[in-house]
Amino acid sequence: MSTVIPLSTIDHIFTGVGSYPIEFIFNYDGFLDEETLKASLDKTIQHFPVISSILAKISDKAYGFELSSEGVVFDVVHSDINYEDNEKKYIYINPVETLEGNPLSKIRITHTPKGSVLGVSISHSIADGFSYFHILSSWAKIYHGKQFYPPVHNRKLLISDPDPDNYDISEDGVLNGSGLFLDKKRNVMFFSYIL
């Protein structure tokens, strides 16, 4: 039996077509060891298990994070073009689509002639900006064998009613239940960092 963690009301806003994941690209002058990177990612998932989840429908009115070995896509690609010479930066990202049955985290490492490029796409339903960088900084510390601050996993702080049958995941229900509003389609945002 798999583990499923119910989404909070506000998490539902970041699901479906048009929901944007949090994505960053990190360009390195040098090469990352993909085996060490993958092994350290596996250790990071032990502390942040929701990273390795797929979006699952748990009732007619609610979704959940189903912990799964299929929840993280880790791919390695090679390019003959250096990062700074490539106008199409988005190729360094394997974007997450927060739809039922889809993995909610995708990591791509691209080896170029001058170094590695790391693209990280995580569903916004899993992480906000702060927790995204908590995950990444913890992963970096684990990669380098350093201490990090483990997360707190207390969903009761986010979910006042743990019964998913009481949820209303209709557009009006989610918007009213979260206290947020959305009056038009959001613009795509893109960030790039060179390390």
N, C-alpha and C positions, 0 to 999 in steps of 0.2 A: 504494500500500500504506500502510495506516495504522500509526501507532506505538502499540504496546501495552506498558504497563509492568506487570509482574507484581505482584500484591499480596503483601505479606509475610504470614506466618501470622497475626499480630495484626490486620492490616488486615481479614481475613476476618470477624472478630468483628463488625465494624461494617457488615455487609451484610445484606440480606434484610429480610423483614417484621419490623417492630418495632425496627429499628435507628434510632437517633435522630441526626439531623444536629446540627451546632453552629449555633445560630441566635441572632442578636442584632438588635435594632431600635434605630436611632439617629434621634432626633427633632431636627430643626434649626429654630431660629428664623430663618427665611430660606429662600431657595429654591436648590436645587442645580441647576446647569445640566446637564441630562440628556445632552446631546451631549458635553460635556467629560467628564462622568462615564464615559460609555461609551467614549470614546476613551482615557481614562486606564486603564480596565479592560482594554482590548485591549493596551495597553503593559505592564500588570502581568502579563497572561497570558504574555507573551514571557519573563518571568523565572520565573513559576510555571506552567508549561504544564499541570501536572496539574489545575489548576482547571478547565480546559476539557476534561473527559473524561467519557465515559460508562462504565458498568460493563459489561465484556465477559467472557464465559466463554472462557477460552483453552485449557482442557482439561476432561476429565471431573472433574478434581479441583481446578481453580484458576480464579480470576477475575483480571482485569487492568484497568488504567485505559487505555481506548482514547482517545487524544487526538483530539478532534473539534470542529469548529465548532459542533456541536449540544450540546456539553458544558456550556455556560453559557447559562442562560435569563436574559435581561435584559428585564424588562417595566416599563412606566410606566403608572400608573393615577392617577386623580383622585378626590378625595373632597370632599364638601361639609362634612364633619365634621372639626374639628380633632382632632389626636392626643389631647390631654388630655381631650377631651369624649367620646371613643369608648371604651366599656367593653370592646369586643372587639378587643384589641390584636393578636390573631393574624392579623387580616386584612392586616396590613402585611408578612406573611411569605408567600412562595411556597415551601412546604416541599419539600425534597429527599426522595425515596424511593430508597434505595440498592438498587435492583433491576436485574437485567440489562437493558441497553439504555437505561436512564434517565440523564439528565444529572445530574452530581454537584455542580453549583453552580447556585444560583438567586438572582438579585438582583432586588429589587423596589423601585422608587422610587415613592412616593405623594405627590402634590402636594395639600396641604390649603390652606384659605384663609390660614393663618398661616405655612406653610412646608412643607418637604419632610421625608418620613420615609423612611429607607433601611432595608430589611429584607434581611439577608444570611443565606442558608441554605447551608451547605457540608457535604457528607457527612463524617461522622467518620472514614470510611476514608481520606479525603484528608488531613485535618488534625486534630491534637490542639489543645487550647486555645492553646498557645504559638504553633504555626505558623499557626493561624487569625488571631491578632492580628498576627503577622508579615506575613501577606498583606494584612490590612486597613490596617495602618500604612504598608506599602510603597505600597499603592494610594493612600492619602491623600497621601503625599509626591509620588508621580508626578502626581497631580491638581493639586498646588500647585507642581509644577516643582522639587521639592527632591531632594537626594540620599537614597538609602536603602541598607540593607545587603542585597545580593542573597543568595538562598538557596544552599545546597549541595545538589546533586542526586546523591547517591551511594547508590543503592539497595543496593549490595553491603554497606553497613553494616547493613541491615535484613534482607537475604535471604541466608542462608548457602548455600542450594542453589538456584541460578537455574533449575533444571529443573522447570517446573510439573507434569510428570507424576509427580513424587515427592511432591506435596502431598496432604494428606488434608483436604478441606474438609467432611467430615462434622461434625456437632455435637461428637462426642467428639474427633475429630482436631484441630479448631481449638482447643477448650478445652484439651486436653492439650498441644498444640504451642505455645500462647502462654503457658502458665503462669498463665492467669487462670481464674476460675470465675464462673458466673452461676447463682444458684439460684432466681431469680424474675424476673418482668417488671419492668423499670426504670420509675420514675415519670417522667412528662413534666416537663421543667424549662423555665422561661420567664424570660428576662431582658429588661429594657428600660432604655435609657439615654437621657437627655435632654441634648443638646449645645447 
